[in-house]
Amino acid sequence: MNRFPSQISRAAVFVAVAISAAALWWLKAEHYPTEPVRLAQAFIGHLAARQFIQAYELTVKSGHVGATAAQLEEISHREACKVERMVATSPFQSNGNRIRRWASGQEVEMPEVQVEFEGACLLRVTVRRTQGNEWRVFTFASHAG
């Protein structure tokens, strides 16, 4: 009796199950919004370094962040704090959700992403996509946990 074909069959089933499990895990995994996070981190870095002109250049330049770099500086004295690390982004978007949106012809990128930091306070930076498809800081504020 030759066991070789049944061993190949078992190995093929094992590989198929492993690939399916990995694909399901990846589809349900959170998409990490690299560009909004990078922008929020750069913005916080400029505020911490007191580089308000550079920080202002990363904003939508509206009333929520001030109409000028000087207004941004004033707002930052009330709202900003020393942060140590980024802890979360929202809203949650899975890899599978992005594929579903792409396949149905919908816009894949979220129009707004909130990036949460923690340190001396909890600090939320809201980043929005502009009509030019660029990410810009819309607002930032410390908040209670």
C-alpha positions as CSV (number, residue, x, y, z in Angstrom):
1,M,0.0,0.0,0.0
2,N,1.5,3.3,-1.0
3,R,1.0,6.1,1.5
4,F,2.8,8.8,-0.5
5,P,-0.4,10.1,-2.3
6,S,-2.3,10.4,1.0
7,Q,0.6,12.3,2.6
8,I,0.6,14.7,-0.3
9,S,-3.2,15.2,0.1
10,R,-2.8,15.9,3.8
11,A,0.0,18.3,3.2
12,A,-2.0,20.1,0.4
13,V,-5.0,20.4,2.8
14,F,-2.8,21.7,5.6
15,V,-1.2,24.3,3.2
16,A,-4.6,25.4,1.9
17,V,-6.0,25.8,5.5
18,A,-2.9,27.8,6.6
19,I,-3.1,30.1,3.5
20,S,-6.8,30.6,4.1
21,A,-6.3,31.4,7.8
22,A,-3.5,33.9,7.0
23,A,-5.6,35.6,4.3
24,L,-8.6,35.9,6.7
25,W,-6.3,37.3,9.4
26,W,-4.9,39.9,6.9
27,L,-8.3,40.9,5.6
28,K,-9.6,41.6,9.1
29,A,-6.3,43.3,10.3
30,E,-6.3,47.1,10.7
31,H,-5.0,49.2,7.9
32,Y,-2.3,51.6,9.2
33,P,-2.8,55.0,7.7
34,T,0.9,55.9,7.2
35,E,0.6,59.3,5.6
36,P,-1.9,60.8,8.2
37,V,0.2,59.4,11.1
38,R,3.4,60.8,9.6
39,L,1.8,64.2,9.1
40,A,0.4,64.3,12.7
41,Q,3.8,63.2,14.1
42,A,5.6,66.0,12.1
43,F,3.0,68.5,13.3
44,I,3.5,67.5,17.0
45,G,7.3,67.6,16.5
46,H,7.1,71.1,15.2
47,L,4.9,72.3,18.0
48,A,7.3,70.7,20.6
49,A,10.3,72.4,18.9
50,R,8.3,75.7,18.9
51,Q,8.5,75.8,15.1
52,F,5.1,77.3,14.6
53,I,5.6,78.5,11.1
54,Q,6.6,75.0,10.0
55,A,3.7,73.5,12.0
56,Y,1.3,76.0,10.4
57,E,2.3,74.9,6.9
58,L,1.0,71.4,7.7
59,T,-2.5,72.7,8.5
60,V,-5.6,73.5,6.6
61,K,-5.1,77.1,7.7
62,S,-8.6,77.5,9.2
63,G,-10.1,78.7,12.4
64,H,-9.6,75.3,14.1
65,V,-5.8,75.7,14.1
66,G,-5.7,79.4,13.7
67,A,-5.6,81.7,10.7
68,T,-1.9,82.5,11.2
69,A,1.1,80.9,12.7
70,A,0.8,83.3,15.7
71,Q,-2.7,82.1,16.3
72,L,-1.6,78.5,16.1
73,E,1.1,79.3,18.7
74,E,-1.6,80.7,21.0
75,I,-3.9,77.7,20.6
76,S,-1.0,75.3,21.1
77,H,-0.3,76.9,24.6
78,R,-3.8,75.8,25.6
79,E,-4.1,72.5,23.8
80,A,-0.7,70.9,23.2
81,C,1.3,69.0,25.7
82,K,4.5,66.8,25.7
83,V,3.6,63.5,24.1
84,E,5.6,60.4,24.2
85,R,4.0,58.1,21.6
86,M,1.2,57.6,19.2
87,V,-1.3,55.1,20.5
88,A,-4.2,54.8,18.1
89,T,-5.8,55.9,14.9
90,S,-9.5,56.0,14.1
91,P,-11.8,55.3,12.5
92,F,-10.9,51.6,12.2
93,Q,-10.5,50.5,8.6
94,S,-9.5,46.9,7.8
95,N,-7.5,45.7,4.8
96,G,-10.6,43.8,3.7
97,N,-12.8,47.0,3.9
98,R,-10.3,48.8,1.7
99,I,-10.4,46.0,-0.9
100,R,-14.2,46.0,-0.8
101,R,-14.4,49.8,-1.3
102,W,-11.9,49.6,-4.2
103,A,-13.8,46.8,-5.9
104,S,-17.1,48.6,-5.6
105,G,-15.6,51.8,-7.1
106,Q,-15.8,53.8,-3.8
107,E,-13.0,56.0,-2.5
108,V,-10.6,53.9,-0.5
109,E,-9.0,56.5,1.7
110,M,-11.0,57.9,4.6
111,P,-11.6,61.6,4.4
112,E,-10.5,62.1,8.0
113,V,-8.3,60.3,10.4
114,Q,-7.8,61.0,14.1
115,V,-4.4,60.2,15.5
116,E,-4.2,59.8,19.3
117,F,-1.0,60.5,21.3
118,E,-0.3,60.0,25.0
119,G,2.2,61.6,27.3
120,A,1.6,64.4,29.8
121,C,-1.9,64.4,28.4
122,L,-4.0,62.7,25.8
123,L,-3.7,64.6,22.5
124,R,-5.8,64.1,19.4
125,V,-4.8,65.4,16.0
126,T,-7.4,65.3,13.3
127,V,-6.0,65.1,9.8
128,R,-8.2,65.6,6.7
129,R,-7.7,65.1,3.0
130,T,-7.9,68.3,1.0
131,Q,-9.4,68.7,-2.4
132,G,-5.9,68.5,-3.8
133,N,-5.7,65.0,-2.2
134,E,-3.2,66.1,0.4
135,W,-3.4,65.4,4.1
136,R,-3.5,68.5,6.4
137,V,-4.0,69.0,10.1
138,F,-7.6,70.2,10.7
139,T,-7.6,70.4,14.5
140,F,-5.8,69.3,17.6
141,A,-6.8,69.2,21.2
142,S,-5.9,67.6,24.5
143,H,-8.8,65.7,26.0
144,A,-9.8,63.5,28.9
145,G,-9.4,59.7,28.7
